[in-house]
Amino acid sequence: MIKKICVAGAGTMGSGIALAAALNAIDAIIFDVSENGIEKAKLSIEKNLQFLLIKEKIKEEEKATVTSRIYFTTNIQECKADIIIEAIIENITVKESLYKNLAAINNPETIFASNTSSLSITQIQKNIPHPQRVAGVHFFNPAHVMKLVEIVAGIQTSAETIATINELCIQLKKVPVFCKDAPGFIVNRVARHFYLEAMHLVETQQIKIEDVDMLMENAGFKMGPFKLMDIIGLDINLAVSQSLYNTFAAAVRFKPAALQEQKVAEGKLGTKTGIGFYNYTPQNNIQ
């Protein structure tokens, strides 16, 4: 049974994964090289816990207990755990460097899991010690709420590693889905056109963003594509499209949308920057 996890990367996803662990009686370490990132993670977790308290999902004493289970650090030497989940930038070289540094201070039984949404687990594990202990564990935002987790096996990932990650998902009260290493795994491969076609309609048919969202929500979707992209982060969503576009030899069906590229270039990344396809001010205007 997993007793302690370490999450490398204190962004929205990293802090959400750590909170999911703490809510389910698992000690969590959040590591980030940026003190500012750590402070933002603390604020994010406090905000989410306060929301759960207001909604009567937890009690005041539970809130304090959950908070006490999370340890924040900028010192990589403190990143020792049963499983380390990486939630950093989508760059294989950077991920490999991080894993090598973490492998040097952890024991050979420690599992290294990547929360990547599109990069190849097989490629990531190639140059890492004990590659059989490397797998993908793709959470969805917000990680402490969303039930689905994709467990991804690279070519060298062992059955024991997959079984342990599955056990962790059960501990976290998640619904694990298994898949072999493939571009976009399952969800991002299927959902890519939910986003790309929506942006294509806006770019070519002069359809309003809010109308697309409204129609999709009325059709039964919990959230329209533009609202969802804002929550995910336009930079992250664009990176997945670019990854699939390159992997599939510039296939037109995966071509990134100019509308999204422009937003990212302008630094309008969604809720995390206060503006994306929507403006998250009291006026909440479309941009």
Residue pairs with C-beta under 8 A, 6 or more apart in sequence:
1 167
1 171
2 26
2 82
2 83
2 164
2 167
2 168
2 171
3 26
3 27
3 82
4 26
4 27
4 28
4 29
4 81
4 82
5 17
5 18
5 21
5 26
5 27
5 28
5 29
5 81
5 82
5 83
5 84
5 85
5 168
6 28
6 29
6 30
6 31
6 79
6 80
6 81
6 83
6 84
6 85
6 102
7 14
7 15
7 17
7 18
7 21
7 28
7 29
7 30
7 31
7 84
7 85
7 87
8 14
8 31
8 32
8 79
8 84
8 85
8 86
8 87
8 88
8 98
8 102
9 31
9 32
9 86
9 87
9 88
9 115
10 30
10 31
10 32
10 34
10 37
10 38
10 40
10 41
10 72
11 37
11 41
11 87
11 88
12 44
12 141
12 142
12 233
12 272
13 87
13 115
13 139
13 141
13 143
14 30
14 32
14 41
14 85
14 87
14 88
14 115
15 30
15 40
15 41
15 44
15 45
16 44
16 48
16 139
16 141
16 142
16 143
16 144
16 145
17 28
17 85
17 87
17 115
17 139
17 143
17 144
18 28
18 29
18 30
18 41
18 45
18 70
19 28
19 45
19 48
19 49
19 66
19 70
19 143
19 144
20 139
20 143
20 144
20 172
20 174
21 27
21 28
21 69
21 172
22 28
22 66
22 67
22 69
22 70
23 58
23 66
23 144
24 171
24 172
24 173
25 69
26 69
26 171
26 172
27 69
27 70
27 71
28 69
28 70
28 71
29 70
29 71
29 72
29 73
29 78
29 79
29 81
30 38
30 41
30 70
30 71
30 72
30 73
31 73
31 74
31 75
31 76
31 78
31 79
32 38
32 41
32 74
33 74
34 74
35 74
38 72
38 73
38 74
41 72
42 72
45 67
45 70
46 67
48 142
48 144
49 58
49 63
49 66
49 67
50 63
52 58
52 63
53 59
53 60
53 63
58 66
71 78
73 79
76 101
76 102
76 105
77 105
79 102
79 105
79 106
80 105
80 106
80 110
81 106
81 110
82 109
82 110
82 111
83 110
83 111
83 112
83 113
83 164
83 165
83 168
84 102
84 106
84 110
84 111
84 112
84 113
85 113
85 114
85 115
85 137
86 95
86 98
86 99
86 112
86 113
86 114
86 115
86 116
87 115
88 94
88 95
88 98
89 95
90 116
90 117
90 118
90 119
90 236
90 239
90 240
90 243
92 119
92 120
92 123
92 124
95 114
95 116
95 119
95 124
96 124
96 127
96 128
99 112
99 124
99 128
99 134
100 127
100 128
100 129
102 110
102 112
103 110
103 112
103 128
103 129
103 130
108 129
108 130
108 133
109 133
110 133
111 133
111 134
111 135
111 161
111 164
111 165
112 128
112 133
112 134
112 135
113 134
113 135
113 136
113 137
113 165
114 121
114 124
114 134
114 135
114 136
114 137
115 136
115 137
115 138
115 139
116 124
116 136
116 138
117 138
117 184
117 185
117 188
117 236
117 240
118 183
118 184
118 185
118 188
118 239
118 240
118 243
118 244
119 243
120 154
120 181
120 183
121 134
121 135
121 136
121 152
121 153
121 154
121 157
121 181
122 154
122 155
122 156
122 181
123 154
124 134
124 154
125 131
125 134
125 154
125 155
125 156
125 157
128 134
131 154
131 156
131 157
132 156
132 157
132 158
132 160
132 161
133 158
133 161
134 154
134 156
134 157
134 161
135 151
135 152
135 153
135 154
135 157
135 161
135 162
135 165
136 150
136 151
136 152
136 153
136 154
136 181
136 185
137 149
137 150
137 151
137 152
137 165
137 168
137 169
138 149
138 150
138 151
138 152
138 185
138 187
139 146
139 149
139 174
140 146
140 148
140 149
140 187
141 231
141 232
147 173
147 174
147 175
148 174
148 175
148 177
148 187
149 169
149 172
149 174
149 175
149 176
149 177
150 176
150 177
150 179
150 185
150 186
150 187
151 162
151 165
151 166
151 169
151 176
151 177
151 178
151 179
152 179
152 180
152 181
152 185
153 162
153 178
153 179
153 180
153 181
154 181
155 181
162 178
165 176
166 176
166 178
169 175
169 176
170 176
177 186
179 185
179 186
182 189
183 189
183 243
183 244
183 247
183 248
184 190
184 192
184 240
184 243
184 244
188 240
188 244
189 244
192 240
192 241
192 244
192 254
193 253
194 225
195 225
195 228
195 229
195 237
195 241
195 257
196 241
196 253
196 254
196 255
196 256
196 257
198 212
198 216
198 224
198 225
198 226
199 225
199 257
199 259
199 260
200 257
201 207
201 212
202 208
202 209
202 212
202 259
203 257
203 258
203 259
208 286
209 226
209 277
209 278
209 286
210 226
210 286
212 224
212 225
212 226
213 223
213 224
213 225
213 226
213 227
214 224
215 224
216 224
216 225
217 223
217 224
223 231
226 277
226 278
227 277
227 278
229 237
229 260
229 270
229 276
229 277
230 270
230 271
230 276
230 277
230 278
230 280
231 270
231 271
232 270
233 269
233 270
233 272
234 260
234 263
234 264
234 268
234 269
234 270
234 276
234 277
235 264
235 269
237 260
238 256
238 260
238 261
238 264
241 254
241 255
241 256
241 257
241 260
242 256
244 254
245 251
245 254
245 255
245 256
248 254
263 269
263 276
263 277
263 287
267 273
268 275
268 276
268 287
269 276
270 276
270 277
271 280
274 280
274 281
275 281
275 287
276 287
277 286
277 287
278 284
278 285
278 286
278 287
279 285
279 286
279 287
